[in-house]
Amino acid sequence: MSLVKRHPNRFAGIATVPLQDPSRAAKVLEYAIVNLKMSGVTIASNVVGKYYDSKDFDPFWKKAEELDVMMIMHPEWVAGSDKMGGYGLRTVCGNPADTTLSVGYMIYSGVFDRFPKLEARATPRRRLFPYHLGRFDRGLNSGSGAGPSRIAASQPPSKYLKNLYFDNLVYRVETVEYLKRMVGTGTRHGRNRLSLRPWRLDGSGKIQQMNCTDAERDAMLHGNARNLLRIPADQQA
């Protein structure tokens, strides 16, 4: 945190928490945000194979919503990764699939209904959800296995885009354009849900090529990230 204190316009502290014990994780999160002044928390796509459809995690979600904390999801303990050792396919297939699976569990089990102000962020490269909306929505009414009667979500999954943020770490400008169309620009916080991930794949160059207004471009280049990470306007680089 000393680095953050020295360069608050360049760095932000992101917490990790022991989600194996959700109640303890909630206390650690509160300490990190309130006492250490961190800007968010990172969570795995599952906890040693346990996904987030259990209400056991509710104490943590409640605290994250109360503190208005941005959660950054990263794939861990990827389902089926034992089949993906060759050709780097865990990165290509496994990571996107596992975060999509995790988001599906959260939505279908009603996490965002119980905690409507809860917000999560992950990269498009690691989450297929916005590109799979039609099938997710159809699954609400025709789910197999457990059946739709056990789905707790009160709305089609596409309606929960308001709870999700994304960045532009993809390989084609057309893909970012599609994502922008799907996630929109109007939110309850007055910010859109797409931001820059600049250190790979010429992220800023892709945003410069997009068909959007200057205000939208500025938001994606720096405004959204600043808001999410709670960097005051007077501390912009």
C-alpha positions in Angstrom: 0.0 0.0 0.0 3.0 2.3 0.4 3.3 2.4 -3.4 -0.4 3.4 -3.7 0.1 6.2 -1.2 3.1 7.5 -3.1 1.4 7.3 -6.5 -2.4 7.4 -5.9 -3.1 8.5 -9.5 -1.2 5.5 -10.9 -1.9 2.6 -8.6 -4.9 1.2 -6.6 -4.9 -1.4 -3.9 -7.1 -4.5 -4.6 -7.8 -6.9 -1.7 -8.0 -10.7 -1.5 -10.2 -12.4 1.0 -10.6 -16.0 2.4 -13.9 -17.0 0.6 -13.6 -20.5 2.1 -15.1 -18.8 5.1 -17.6 -16.2 3.7 -18.3 -14.5 7.1 -14.6 -14.1 7.8 -14.1 -12.9 4.2 -16.7 -10.2 4.8 -14.7 -8.9 7.9 -11.5 -9.0 6.0 -13.1 -7.0 3.1 -14.4 -4.4 5.5 -11.0 -3.9 7.0 -9.4 -3.7 3.6 -11.8 -1.1 2.3 -12.5 1.0 5.4 -9.1 0.8 7.2 -6.6 0.2 4.4 -8.5 2.3 1.9 -8.3 -0.3 -0.8 -10.3 0.1 -4.0 -11.8 -3.3 -4.7 -11.5 -7.0 -4.2 -10.5 -9.9 -6.4 -12.3 -13.2 -6.2 -11.8 -16.5 -8.0 -14.4 -17.9 -10.4 -15.0 -20.6 -7.7 -13.7 -21.6 -4.4 -11.8 -24.9 -4.8 -14.6 -26.2 -7.1 -17.5 -24.6 -5.1 -19.4 -22.1 -7.2 -21.5 -19.2 -6.0 -25.0 -20.7 -6.2 -24.9 -21.4 -2.4 -26.4 -19.0 0.1 -23.4 -19.7 2.2 -21.6 -16.8 0.4 -24.4 -14.3 1.2 -22.5 -12.7 4.2 -19.8 -11.7 1.8 -22.1 -10.5 -1.0 -24.0 -8.4 1.6 -20.8 -6.7 2.8 -19.6 -6.1 -0.7 -22.9 -4.5 -1.6 -22.9 -2.4 1.6 -19.4 -1.1 0.9 -20.2 -0.6 -2.9 -17.1 -2.6 -3.7 -16.0 -3.6 -7.2 -15.3 -7.3 -7.4 -12.8 -8.5 -10.0 -13.3 -12.1 -11.0 -10.4 -14.3 -12.1 -10.6 -17.9 -13.2 -9.2 -20.4 -10.7 -9.7 -24.2 -10.2 -11.0 -24.3 -13.8 -13.5 -27.0 -14.4 -12.1 -29.6 -16.9 -8.6 -28.1 -16.9 -7.2 -31.6 -16.7 -8.3 -32.0 -20.4 -6.8 -28.7 -21.5 -3.1 -29.2 -21.0 -2.1 -29.2 -24.6 -1.8 -26.2 -26.9 -2.5 -23.7 -24.2 -6.2 -24.5 -24.3 -6.8 -23.8 -20.6 -6.2 -20.1 -21.5 -8.2 -20.3 -24.8 -11.1 -22.4 -23.6 -10.9 -23.1 -19.9 -10.7 -19.6 -18.4 -13.5 -18.1 -20.5 -15.7 -21.1 -19.8 -15.1 -21.1 -16.0 -15.9 -17.5 -15.5 -19.0 -17.9 -17.7 -20.1 -20.9 -15.6 -19.5 -18.8 -12.4 -21.6 -15.9 -13.6 -24.3 -18.3 -14.7 -24.5 -19.8 -11.2 -24.7 -16.4 -9.7 -27.5 -15.2 -11.9 -29.6 -18.3 -12.0 -29.4 -18.8 -8.3 -30.6 -15.3 -7.6 -27.5 -13.7 -6.2 -28.2 -10.4 -8.0 -31.8 -10.5 -7.0 -30.9 -10.8 -3.3 -28.1 -8.2 -3.7 -29.2 -5.9 -6.6 -26.4 -3.4 -6.2 -23.7 -6.0 -6.2 -21.2 -5.4 -9.1 -18.6 -7.6 -10.6 -16.0 -7.1 -13.3 -14.1 -9.5 -15.6 -12.4 -9.3 -19.0 -14.3 -10.3 -22.1 -11.5 -12.6 -23.0 -12.2 -14.5 -19.8 -16.0 -14.3 -19.8 -18.2 -15.5 -22.6 -21.4 -14.3 -21.0 -22.2 -11.2 -23.1 -21.7 -13.2 -26.3 -23.9 -16.0 -25.1 -27.0 -14.0 -23.9 -29.5 -15.6 -26.2 -28.8 -19.1 -24.8 -28.7 -17.9 -21.2 -32.1 -16.2 -21.6 -33.5 -19.3 -23.2 -32.2 -21.4 -20.4 -34.4 -19.4 -18.0 -37.5 -21.1 -19.4 -36.1 -24.3 -20.8 -33.2 -25.2 -18.4 -32.2 -28.8 -18.4 -31.0 -30.8 -15.4 -32.4 -29.0 -12.4 -35.1 -27.5 -14.5 -36.3 -24.0 -14.8 -38.5 -24.4 -11.7 -35.4 -24.3 -9.6 -34.0 -21.1 -11.2 -34.3 -18.3 -8.7 -33.6 -15.4 -11.1 -36.5 -13.1 -11.5 -35.5 -11.7 -14.9 -33.8 -13.0 -18.0 -30.0 -13.2 -17.5 -29.5 -10.4 -20.1 -31.1 -8.0 -17.6 -28.3 -8.6 -15.2 -25.7 -6.9 -17.4 -26.3 -3.9 -15.2 -24.4 -5.8 -12.5 -21.4 -6.6 -14.6 -18.4 -4.6 -16.0 -16.1 -5.5 -18.8 -12.8 -4.4 -20.3 -11.6 -4.3 -23.9 -9.1 -7.1 -23.8 -10.2 -8.8 -27.0 -8.5 -9.2 -30.3 -10.9 -7.5 -32.7 -12.4 -4.0 -32.8 -15.7 -5.5 -34.0 -15.9 -7.5 -30.8 -15.5 -4.5 -28.6 -18.1 -2.7 -30.7 -20.6 -5.5 -30.1 -19.8 -5.5 -26.4 -20.5 -1.8 -26.2 -23.8 -2.2 -27.9 -24.8 -5.0 -25.5 -23.8 -3.4 -22.2 -24.9 0.1 -23.1 -23.8 3.4 -21.7 -26.4 4.4 -19.2 -26.1 3.0 -15.6 -27.3 3.8 -12.1 -23.9 5.5 -11.5 -23.9 7.4 -14.7 -21.1 5.5 -16.2 -20.8 2.9 -18.9 -19.7 -0.6 -18.3 -16.7 -0.9 -20.6 -13.1 0.2 -19.8 -9.6 0.1 -21.1 -7.1 -2.6 -20.4 -4.1 -0.9 -22.0 -1.1 -3.0 -21.5 -1.9 -5.7 -24.1 -3.3 -5.8 -27.6 -3.2 -2.0 -28.2 -6.3 -1.5 -26.0 -6.3 2.3 -26.4 -5.9 2.0 -30.2 -9.0 -0.2 -30.4 -11.0 2.3 -28.5 -9.8 5.1 -30.8 -11.1 3.1 -33.7 -14.5 2.6 -32.3 -17.6 4.4 -33.5 -18.6 6.3 -30.4 -18.9 9.8 -29.0 -16.0 11.7 -27.5 -17.7 11.3 -24.1 -18.0 7.6 -24.4 -14.4 7.3 -25.6 -13.1 9.3 -22.7 -15.1 7.2 -20.3 -13.7 4.0 -21.7 -10.1 5.3 -21.8 -10.0 6.6 -18.2 -13.3 7.8 -16.7 -14.8 4.4 -15.9 -11.6 3.0 -14.5 -11.2 6.1 -12.3 -14.7 5.8 -11.0 -14.5 2.0 -10.4 -11.1 2.4 -8.5 -12.3 5.5 -6.6 -9.6 7.8 -8.0 -10.7 11.4 -7.5 -10.9 13.6 -10.6 -8.2 15.9 -9.2 -5.8 12.9 -9.0 -6.0 11.9 -12.7 -2.7 11.3 -14.3 
